[in-house]
Amino acid sequence: MPVIQSYDFDQVINRNGTASIKWDEADRLFGGDHLIPLWVADMDFQVPVEVTVALSKRVNHAIYGYTTETEGYLESVQKWMEERHHWSIEKDWICHSPGVVTALNLIVDGFTHEGDRVLIQSPVYPPFAKSALNQNREVVTNPLINDNGEYRMDFVDLEHKLSDPKVKLMILCSPHNPVGRVWTKKELTKVAELASQYDVLVVADEIHNDLVFVGHHHTPYAQISEEASAHSIICTAPSKTFNLAGLQISNIIIPNPTLRRNYLKQVRRFSLSEPNTLGVTAAEAAYRFGANWLDQCLAYIKKNADFVTNFLKQNLPNLEMTPIEGTYLGWIDCRKLGWDKLHLQNFLRKEAGLALNQGYAFGAEGEGFVRINLACPQSLLKQAMNQLQFAFQQNL
Ligand SMILES: Cc1ncc(COP(=O)(O)O)c(C=O)c1O
């Protein structure tokens, strides 16, 4: 019987002085002093032990020349998709990119032309809009509907916008950052039908695909149908799942050979063909051995989400956590306060001492919300909630 390693996610690990953007840059970027950093999406947890072992072995080799995608890496991605998501992929569908955001920029640049429009579903991860604007493409938004705190897609508006012949590309966030929805197969099927009908390429950013809580199920977009597979590019990565963002590797999975050829042309054009040496090693180890760590990590994050939800309900009822089905990002509705966005931002930073992402950065629909990173020891969230409550008590 193999021994199941048990992880202690309560352990507080000092990240200050490790060139961590989340920790070392928070005060400077937000303008504060000793802010609790609950913003950018990485975790304050150590990675699966097998990843550290594989990296140490690779580091000790002490030669870090140009690297290729290894057979082991490709196999590990293929096996992970099969075992975790019941999605059968071919190894040669797997391309890579240093990051999903890099891939989005390459795709917008390579698959659309100036004057074309790119559709996003706001509020959504800000680099989606930027990847279009960077290339002088127009952004078209299909705002999500917020039904008393529950988000869903507006399919009438989506059809209307996809039927615009200038809309050539849709960037789908699945699961969705920041609203925490894990789209159902039914919802994704409807998106796929509309995208096929209007001949729109779908880039499914599935970077949060593995971060799904019990009771919810992630469906890879390309698994919906033959058509969906033929008109999509699927972006996944070990970076969010296993906390490897600094190692710069993501998997860009493209079943359609023509689309794949075009993507690889872009990769070569921007000289991104060689993956990060340590990234490849870490990705392979994480996918091969990380499932147990991930299951424990998800259970811990869910407890953190429940803690924040209940704390707000009991102590600060004007702040409401949106029900979260996946991701480790909580989306808190602060609109009942009736404050304008700058007032909310200044209060959280100056009075509560928290570095949180402001909702308006995710699009106009995010105004009055804040995003909180739940992937940290619960003691830090407790401290953050206490500071928040104290700030309200002092300022009422
Ligand atoms: C939806 C989404 N896509 C992409 C990224 C970043 O990906 P990368 O670091 O691989 O560029 C994030 C990070 O939070 C994200 O939430």
The ligand as an ORCA input file, in Angstrom:
! r2SCAN-3c Opt
* xyz 0 1
  C      -8.348     33.105    -16.125
  C      -6.867     33.293    -16.020
  N      -6.106     33.169    -17.107
  C      -4.771     33.316    -17.054
  C      -4.132     33.628    -15.863
  C      -2.662     33.829    -15.838
  O      -2.035     32.879    -16.584
  P      -0.484     32.917    -16.888
  O       0.233     33.262    -15.626
  O      -0.226     31.522    -17.357
  O      -0.287     33.929    -17.957
  C      -4.893     33.770    -14.709
  C      -4.244     34.131    -13.448
  O      -4.867     34.473    -12.484
  C      -6.289     33.590    -14.783
  O      -7.064     33.705    -13.713
*
